[in-house]
Amino acid sequence: MSTRPIELLGGESVYCINESQLKNAFRLANDDPQSAPRIQAEIAALEEKLSRNERAALAFVLIDRLLKTGSS
């Protein structure tokens, strides 16, 4: 029995990520000497284990949790 992909694109916008936030995220994930290797390792592991839709779901849930918990 195959599972049908869940559509995660389209619909009304819920979260807004500005250009500065995205630029800082890429800097941390790609250039920061301490964080980049850890982040890249987690991305590689997730890309190996999870489907595209599962990774998208995880990203949305993480963003939602970050918004609800505030800064730490």
Helices and strands as residue ranges (DSSP letters): H 19-30, H 35-49, H 52-69
